Amino acid sequence: MLNCGPMLNCEECATQPATVEEALRWRAYLIAVVEDEGDEEVPEVAVYCPECADREFGDRRRLDQRPGAGSNPRN
């Protein structure tokens, strides 16, 4: 099995997924980063393991139950 650990690091706890199947449960968010005050926001992708993503952004299962959730074919 392919190890994808070096490609992903959780933004919060710095863990890495052990398998591709585990990595598929991880979530990525597009966030705005400002290096110095007055600088423009720069978009960056932040990756979270399932536990940290649930803690930081809410339980995905609960979010998927919202009206219209999951209607995007890319979900």
PDB file as gemmi writes it, atoms N, CA and C in Angstrom:
CRYST1    1.000    1.000    1.000  90.00  90.00  90.00 P 1                      
ATOM      1  N   MET A   1       0.843  -1.178   0.000  1.00  0.00           N  
ATOM      2  CA  MET A   1       0.000   0.000   0.000  1.00  0.00           C  
ATOM      3  C   MET A   1       0.884   1.236   0.000  1.00  0.00           C  
ATOM      4  N   LEU A   2       0.465   2.243  -0.748  1.00  0.00           N  
ATOM      5  CA  LEU A   2       1.199   3.493  -0.874  1.00  0.00           C  
ATOM      6  C   LEU A   2       1.082   4.293   0.409  1.00  0.00           C  
ATOM      7  N   ASN A   3       2.193   4.762   0.943  1.00  0.00           N  
ATOM      8  CA  ASN A   3       2.185   5.626   2.109  1.00  0.00           C  
ATOM      9  C   ASN A   3       2.172   7.063   1.635  1.00  0.00           C  
ATOM     10  N   CYS A   4       1.166   7.832   2.048  1.00  0.00           N  
ATOM     11  CA  CYS A   4       1.057   9.220   1.613  1.00  0.00           C  
ATOM     12  C   CYS A   4       1.406  10.177   2.736  1.00  0.00           C  
ATOM     13  N   GLY A   5       2.017   9.681   3.799  1.00  0.00           N  
ATOM     14  CA  GLY A   5       2.360  10.498   4.945  1.00  0.00           C  
ATOM     15  C   GLY A   5       3.138  11.753   4.641  1.00  0.00           C  
ATOM     16  N   PRO A   6       4.220  11.693   3.892  1.00  0.00           N  
ATOM     17  CA  PRO A   6       5.001  12.904   3.661  1.00  0.00           C  
ATOM     18  C   PRO A   6       4.242  13.989   2.900  1.00  0.00           C  
ATOM     19  N   MET A   7       3.152  13.619   2.232  1.00  0.00           N  
ATOM     20  CA  MET A   7       2.395  14.608   1.474  1.00  0.00           C  
ATOM     21  C   MET A   7       1.433  15.400   2.345  1.00  0.00           C  
ATOM     22  N   LEU A   8       0.976  14.838   3.457  1.00  0.00           N  
ATOM     23  CA  LEU A   8      -0.014  15.488   4.308  1.00  0.00           C  
ATOM     24  C   LEU A   8       0.482  15.571   5.741  1.00  0.00           C  
ATOM     25  N   ASN A   9       0.300  16.736   6.335  1.00  0.00           N  
ATOM     26  CA  ASN A   9       0.562  16.936   7.756  1.00  0.00           C  
ATOM     27  C   ASN A   9      -0.606  17.727   8.315  1.00  0.00           C  
ATOM     28  N   CYS A  10      -1.185  17.245   9.408  1.00  0.00           N  
ATOM     29  CA  CYS A  10      -2.292  17.959  10.024  1.00  0.00           C  
ATOM     30  C   CYS A  10      -1.796  19.305  10.543  1.00  0.00           C  
ATOM     31  N   GLU A  11      -2.532  20.355  10.223  1.00  0.00           N  
ATOM     32  CA  GLU A  11      -2.202  21.720  10.631  1.00  0.00           C  
ATOM     33  C   GLU A  11      -2.188  21.861  12.146  1.00  0.00           C  
ATOM     34  N   GLU A  12      -3.022  21.110  12.847  1.00  0.00           N  
ATOM     35  CA  GLU A  12      -3.143  21.229  14.303  1.00  0.00           C  
ATOM     36  C   GLU A  12      -2.208  20.302  15.075  1.00  0.00           C  
ATOM     37  N   CYS A  13      -2.220  19.018  14.747  1.00  0.00           N  
ATOM     38  CA  CYS A  13      -1.479  18.051  15.569  1.00  0.00           C  
ATOM     39  C   CYS A  13      -0.240  17.480  14.874  1.00  0.00           C  
ATOM     40  N   ALA A  14      -0.022  17.850  13.617  1.00  0.00           N  
ATOM     41  CA  ALA A  14       1.164  17.457  12.849  1.00  0.00           C  
ATOM     42  C   ALA A  14       1.254  15.952  12.551  1.00  0.00           C  
ATOM     43  N   THR A  15       0.163  15.212  12.755  1.00  0.00           N  
ATOM     44  CA  THR A  15       0.194  13.792  12.403  1.00  0.00           C  
ATOM     45  C   THR A  15       0.142  13.630  10.888  1.00  0.00           C  
ATOM     46  N   GLN A  16       0.480  12.442  10.443  1.00  0.00           N  
ATOM     47  CA  GLN A  16       0.442  12.097   9.030  1.00  0.00           C  
ATOM     48  C   GLN A  16      -0.393  10.836   8.860  1.00  0.00           C  
ATOM     49  N   PRO A  17      -1.156  10.743   7.770  1.00  0.00           N  
ATOM     50  CA  PRO A  17      -1.939   9.519   7.550  1.00  0.00           C  
ATOM     51  C   PRO A  17      -1.014   8.357   7.219  1.00  0.00           C  
ATOM     52  N   ALA A  18      -1.377   7.183   7.703  1.00  0.00           N  
ATOM     53  CA  ALA A  18      -0.558   5.990   7.474  1.00  0.00           C  
ATOM     54  C   ALA A  18      -0.861   5.328   6.136  1.00  0.00           C  
ATOM     55  N   THR A  19      -2.086   5.504   5.644  1.00  0.00           N  
ATOM     56  CA  THR A  19      -2.495   4.846   4.395  1.00  0.00           C  
ATOM     57  C   THR A  19      -3.289   5.829   3.535  1.00  0.00           C  
ATOM     58  N   VAL A  20      -3.458   5.479   2.283  1.00  0.00           N  
ATOM     59  CA  VAL A  20      -4.276   6.286   1.383  1.00  0.00           C  
ATOM     60  C   VAL A  20      -5.720   6.303   1.874  1.00  0.00           C  
ATOM     61  N   GLU A  21      -6.229   5.162   2.337  1.00  0.00           N  
ATOM     62  CA  GLU A  21      -7.600   5.092   2.838  1.00  0.00           C  
ATOM     63  C   GLU A  21      -7.801   6.061   4.000  1.00  0.00           C  
ATOM     64  N   GLU A  22      -6.829   6.139   4.885  1.00  0.00           N  
ATOM     65  CA  GLU A  22      -6.920   7.087   6.000  1.00  0.00           C  
ATOM     66  C   GLU A  22      -6.871   8.526   5.484  1.00  0.00           C  
ATOM     67  N   ALA A  23      -6.010   8.799   4.523  1.00  0.00           N  
ATOM     68  CA  ALA A  23      -5.870  10.150   3.968  1.00  0.00           C  
ATOM     69  C   ALA A  23      -7.159  10.631   3.311  1.00  0.00           C  
ATOM     70  N   LEU A  24      -7.939   9.718   2.766  1.00  0.00           N  
ATOM     71  CA  LEU A  24      -9.191  10.094   2.107  1.00  0.00           C  
ATOM     72  C   LEU A  24     -10.214  10.667   3.080  1.00  0.00           C  
ATOM     73  N   ARG A  25     -10.033  10.413   4.375  1.00  0.00           N  
ATOM     74  CA  ARG A  25     -10.950  10.952   5.388  1.00  0.00           C  
ATOM     75  C   ARG A  25     -10.515  12.337   5.874  1.00  0.00           C  
ATOM     76  N   TRP A  26      -9.326  12.784   5.480  1.00  0.00           N  
ATOM     77  CA  TRP A  26      -8.820  14.086   5.902  1.00  0.00           C  
ATOM     78  C   TRP A  26      -9.531  15.184   5.146  1.00  0.00           C  
ATOM     79  N   ARG A  27      -9.502  16.420   5.705  1.00  0.00           N  
ATOM     80  CA  ARG A  27     -10.161  17.558   5.070  1.00  0.00           C  
ATOM     81  C   ARG A  27      -9.161  18.668   4.801  1.00  0.00           C  
ATOM     82  N   ALA A  28      -9.367  19.347   3.686  1.00  0.00           N  
ATOM     83  CA  ALA A  28      -8.518  20.481   3.310  1.00  0.00           C  
ATOM     84  C   ALA A  28      -9.402  21.718   3.201  1.00  0.00           C  
ATOM     85  N   TYR A  29      -8.873  22.840   3.681  1.00  0.00           N  
ATOM     86  CA  TYR A  29      -9.594  24.102   3.650  1.00  0.00           C  
ATOM     87  C   TYR A  29      -8.711  25.157   3.005  1.00  0.00           C  
ATOM     88  N   LEU A  30      -9.334  26.022   2.212  1.00  0.00           N  
ATOM     89  CA  LEU A  30      -8.635  27.155   1.641  1.00  0.00           C  
ATOM     90  C   LEU A  30      -8.753  28.288   2.648  1.00  0.00           C  
ATOM     91  N   ILE A  31      -7.617  28.736   3.153  1.00  0.00           N  
ATOM     92  CA  ILE A  31      -7.603  29.777   4.174  1.00  0.00           C  
ATOM     93  C   ILE A  31      -6.846  30.986   3.651  1.00  0.00           C  
ATOM     94  N   ALA A  32      -7.074  32.127   4.268  1.00  0.00           N  
ATOM     95  CA  ALA A  32      -6.360  33.353   3.912  1.00  0.00           C  
ATOM     96  C   ALA A  32      -5.252  33.577   4.935  1.00  0.00           C  
ATOM     97  N   VAL A  33      -4.045  33.780   4.454  1.00  0.00           N  
ATOM     98  CA  VAL A  33      -2.898  33.993   5.324  1.00  0.00           C  
ATOM     99  C   VAL A  33      -2.365  35.407   5.085  1.00  0.00           C  
ATOM    100  N   VAL A  34      -2.099  36.123   6.172  1.00  0.00           N  
ATOM    101  CA  VAL A  34      -1.490  37.445   6.092  1.00  0.00           C  
ATOM    102  C   VAL A  34      -0.164  37.370   6.828  1.00  0.00           C  
ATOM    103  N   GLU A  35       0.933  37.538   6.090  1.00  0.00           N  
ATOM    104  CA  GLU A  35       2.266  37.441   6.691  1.00  0.00           C  
ATOM    105  C   GLU A  35       2.538  38.605   7.650  1.00  0.00           C  
ATOM    106  N   ASP A  36       2.353  39.823   7.186  1.00  0.00           N  
ATOM    107  CA  ASP A  36       2.594  41.012   7.992  1.00  0.00           C  
ATOM    108  C   ASP A  36       1.384  41.934   7.913  1.00  0.00           C  
ATOM    109  N   GLU A  37       1.157  42.705   8.965  1.00  0.00           N  
ATOM    110  CA  GLU A  37       0.032  43.629   8.976  1.00  0.00           C  
ATOM    111  C   GLU A  37       0.128  44.566   7.777  1.00  0.00           C  
ATOM    112  N   GLY A  38      -0.970  44.735   7.082  1.00  0.00           N  
ATOM    113  CA  GLY A  38      -0.987  45.585   5.899  1.00  0.00           C  
ATOM    114  C   GLY A  38      -0.749  44.832   4.605  1.00  0.00           C  
ATOM    115  N   ASP A  39      -0.247  43.608   4.686  1.00  0.00           N  
ATOM    116  CA  ASP A  39      -0.046  42.791   3.483  1.00  0.00           C  
ATOM    117  C   ASP A  39      -1.384  42.267   2.991  1.00  0.00           C  
ATOM    118  N   GLU A  40      -1.423  41.911   1.717  1.00  0.00           N  
ATOM    119  CA  GLU A  40      -2.625  41.300   1.158  1.00  0.00           C  
ATOM    120  C   GLU A  40      -2.751  39.859   1.654  1.00  0.00           C  
ATOM    121  N   GLU A  41      -4.005  39.387   1.677  1.00  0.00           N  
ATOM    122  CA  GLU A  41      -4.249  37.997   2.042  1.00  0.00           C  
ATOM    123  C   GLU A  41      -3.754  37.092   0.918  1.00  0.00           C  
ATOM    124  N   VAL A  42      -3.091  36.023   1.298  1.00  0.00           N  
ATOM    125  CA  VAL A  42      -2.598  35.037   0.339  1.00  0.00           C  
ATOM    126  C   VAL A  42      -3.318  33.726   0.622  1.00  0.00           C  
ATOM    127  N   PRO A  43      -3.980  33.132  -0.388  1.00  0.00           N  
ATOM    128  CA  PRO A  43      -4.672  31.864  -0.141  1.00  0.00           C  
ATOM    129  C   PRO A  43      -3.679  30.723   0.072  1.00  0.00           C  
ATOM    130  N   GLU A  44      -4.028  29.850   0.999  1.00  0.00           N  
ATOM    131  CA  GLU A  44      -3.190  28.692   1.309  1.00  0.00           C  
ATOM    132  C   GLU A  44      -4.103  27.535   1.674  1.00  0.00           C  
ATOM    133  N   VAL A  45      -3.671  26.332   1.382  1.00  0.00           N  
ATOM    134  CA  VAL A  45      -4.450  25.149   1.739  1.00  0.00           C  
ATOM    135  C   VAL A  45      -3.961  24.627   3.081  1.00  0.00           C  
ATOM    136  N   ALA A  46      -4.897  24.444   4.006  1.00  0.00           N  
ATOM    137  CA  ALA A  46      -4.598  23.870   5.313  1.00  0.00           C  
ATOM    138  C   ALA A  46      -5.276  22.506   5.393  1.00  0.00           C  
ATOM    139  N   VAL A  47      -4.530  21.483   5.793  1.00  0.00           N  
ATOM    140  CA  VAL A  47      -5.035  20.106   5.847  1.00  0.00           C  
ATOM    141  C   VAL A  47      -5.163  19.682   7.311  1.00  0.00           C  
ATOM    142  N   TYR A  48      -6.287  19.020   7.619  1.00  0.00           N  
ATOM    143  CA  TYR A  48      -6.574  18.582   8.989  1.00  0.00           C  
ATOM    144  C   TYR A  48      -6.954  17.110   9.009  1.00  0.00           C  
ATOM    145  N   CYS A  49      -6.457  16.393  10.016  1.00  0.00           N  
ATOM    146  CA  CYS A  49      -6.897  15.019  10.238  1.00  0.00           C  
ATOM    147  C   CYS A  49      -8.361  15.066  10.666  1.00  0.00           C  
ATOM    148  N   PRO A  50      -9.085  13.954  10.593  1.00  0.00           N  
ATOM    149  CA  PRO A  50     -10.521  13.970  10.930  1.00  0.00           C  
ATOM    150  C   PRO A  50     -10.818  14.481  12.343  1.00  0.00           C  
ATOM    151  N   GLU A  51     -10.022  14.095  13.310  1.00  0.00           N  
ATOM    152  CA  GLU A  51     -10.281  14.510  14.685  1.00  0.00           C  
ATOM    153  C   GLU A  51     -10.115  16.015  14.855  1.00  0.00           C  
ATOM    154  N   CYS A  52      -9.035  16.581  14.316  1.00  0.00           N  
ATOM    155  CA  CYS A  52      -8.792  18.021  14.443  1.00  0.00           C  
ATOM    156  C   CYS A  52      -9.799  18.814  13.615  1.00  0.00           C  
ATOM    157  N   ALA A  53     -10.157  18.309  12.432  1.00  0.00           N  
ATOM    158  CA  ALA A  53     -11.143  18.999  11.606  1.00  0.00           C  
ATOM    159  C   ALA A  53     -12.494  19.057  12.323  1.00  0.00           C  
ATOM    160  N   ASP A  54     -12.905  17.967  12.955  1.00  0.00           N  
ATOM    161  CA  ASP A  54     -14.162  17.962  13.706  1.00  0.00           C  
ATOM    162  C   ASP A  54     -14.108  18.961  14.858  1.00  0.00           C  
ATOM    163  N   ARG A  55     -13.004  19.006  15.558  1.00  0.00           N  
ATOM    164  CA  ARG A  55     -12.852  19.908  16.692  1.00  0.00           C  
ATOM    165  C   ARG A  55     -12.837  21.369  16.233  1.00  0.00           C  
ATOM    166  N   GLU A  56     -12.128  21.660  15.147  1.00  0.00           N  
ATOM    167  CA  GLU A  56     -11.976  23.035  14.681  1.00  0.00           C  
ATOM    168  C   GLU A  56     -13.178  23.550  13.891  1.00  0.00           C  
ATOM    169  N   PHE A  57     -13.796  22.676  13.082  1.00  0.00           N  
ATOM    170  CA  PHE A  57     -14.818  23.123  12.139  1.00  0.00           C  
ATOM    171  C   PHE A  57     -16.157  22.434  12.299  1.00  0.00           C  
ATOM    172  N   GLY A  58     -16.262  21.510  13.206  1.00  0.00           N  
ATOM    173  CA  GLY A  58     -17.514  20.804  13.411  1.00  0.00           C  
ATOM    174  C   GLY A  58     -17.492  19.435  12.761  1.00  0.00           C  
ATOM    175  N   ASP A  59     -18.376  18.592  13.240  1.00  0.00           N  
ATOM    176  CA  ASP A  59     -18.486  17.220  12.762  1.00  0.00           C  
ATOM    177  C   ASP A  59     -18.998  17.224  11.328  1.00  0.00           C  
ATOM    178  N   ARG A  60     -18.248  16.674  10.399  1.00  0.00           N  
ATOM    179  CA  ARG A  60     -18.625  16.672   8.982  1.00  0.00           C  
ATOM    180  C   ARG A  60     -19.941  15.935   8.753  1.00  0.00           C  
ATOM    181  N   ARG A  61     -20.179  14.874   9.510  1.00  0.00           N  
ATOM    182  CA  ARG A  61     -21.436  14.138   9.338  1.00  0.00           C  
ATOM    183  C   ARG A  61     -22.618  15.053   9.623  1.00  0.00           C  
ATOM    184  N   ARG A  62     -22.479  15.900  10.643  1.00  0.00           N  
ATOM    185  CA  ARG A  62     -23.543  16.845  10.971  1.00  0.00           C  
ATOM    186  C   ARG A  62     -23.666  17.890   9.872  1.00  0.00           C  
ATOM    187  N   LEU A  63     -22.549  18.378   9.347  1.00  0.00           N  
ATOM    188  CA  LEU A  63     -22.565  19.381   8.283  1.00  0.00           C  
ATOM    189  C   LEU A  63     -23.176  18.829   7.009  1.00  0.00           C  
ATOM    190  N   ASP A  64     -22.944  17.543   6.717  1.00  0.00           N  
ATOM    191  CA  ASP A  64     -23.482  16.939   5.505  1.00  0.00           C  
ATOM    192  C   ASP A  64     -24.998  16.794   5.556  1.00  0.00           C  
ATOM    193  N   GLN A  65     -25.606  16.958   6.714  1.00  0.00           N  
ATOM    194  CA  GLN A  65     -27.049  16.830   6.845  1.00  0.00           C  
ATOM    195  C   GLN A  65     -27.773  18.150   6.605  1.00  0.00           C  
ATOM    196  N   ARG A  66     -27.041  19.250   6.373  1.00  0.00           N  
ATOM    197  CA  ARG A  66     -27.673  20.530   6.106  1.00  0.00           C  
ATOM    198  C   ARG A  66     -28.386  20.488   4.750  1.00  0.00           C  
ATOM    199  N   PRO A  67     -29.459  21.263   4.588  1.00  0.00           N  
ATOM    200  CA  PRO A  67     -30.136  21.327   3.294  1.00  0.00           C  
ATOM    201  C   PRO A  67     -29.154  21.782   2.210  1.00  0.00           C  
ATOM    202  N   GLY A  68     -29.107  21.044   1.106  1.00  0.00           N  
ATOM    203  CA  GLY A  68     -28.229  21.396   0.001  1.00  0.00           C  
ATOM    204  C   GLY A  68     -26.818  20.878   0.144  1.00  0.00           C  
ATOM    205  N   ALA A  69     -26.452  20.370   1.293  1.00  0.00           N  
ATOM    206  CA  ALA A  69     -25.103  19.832   1.478  1.00  0.00           C  
ATOM    207  C   ALA A  69     -24.940  18.590   0.630  1.00  0.00           C  
ATOM    208  N   GLY A  70     -23.793  18.458   0.033  1.00  0.00           N  
ATOM    209  CA  GLY A  70     -23.508  17.287  -0.781  1.00  0.00           C  
ATOM    210  C   GLY A  70     -24.068  17.362  -2.188  1.00  0.00           C  
ATOM    211  N   SER A  71     -24.680  18.516  -2.546  1.00  0.00           N  
ATOM    212  CA  SER A  71     -25.240  18.628  -3.879  1.00  0.00           C  
ATOM    213  C   SER A  71     -24.170  18.920  -4.931  1.00  0.00           C  
ATOM    214  N   ASN A  72     -22.990  19.324  -4.493  1.00  0.00           N  
ATOM    215  CA  ASN A  72     -21.882  19.562  -5.406  1.00  0.00           C  
ATOM    216  C   ASN A  72     -21.308  18.214  -5.810  1.00  0.00           C  
ATOM    217  N   PRO A  73     -21.258  17.904  -7.108  1.00  0.00           N  
ATOM    218  CA  PRO A  73     -20.769  16.594  -7.531  1.00  0.00           C  
ATOM    219  C   PRO A  73     -19.303  16.353  -7.184  1.00  0.00           C  
ATOM    220  N   ARG A  74     -18.580  17.391  -6.797  1.00  0.00           N  
ATOM    221  CA  ARG A  74     -17.171  17.233  -6.434  1.00  0.00           C  
ATOM    222  C   ARG A  74     -17.006  16.826  -4.979  1.00  0.00           C  
ATOM    223  N   ASN A  75     -18.104  16.800  -4.181  1.00  0.00           N  
ATOM    224  CA  ASN A  75     -18.027  16.389  -2.764  1.00  0.00           C  
ATOM    225  C   ASN A  75     -17.829  14.923  -2.647  1.00  0.00           C  
TER     226      ASN A  75                                                      
END                                                                             
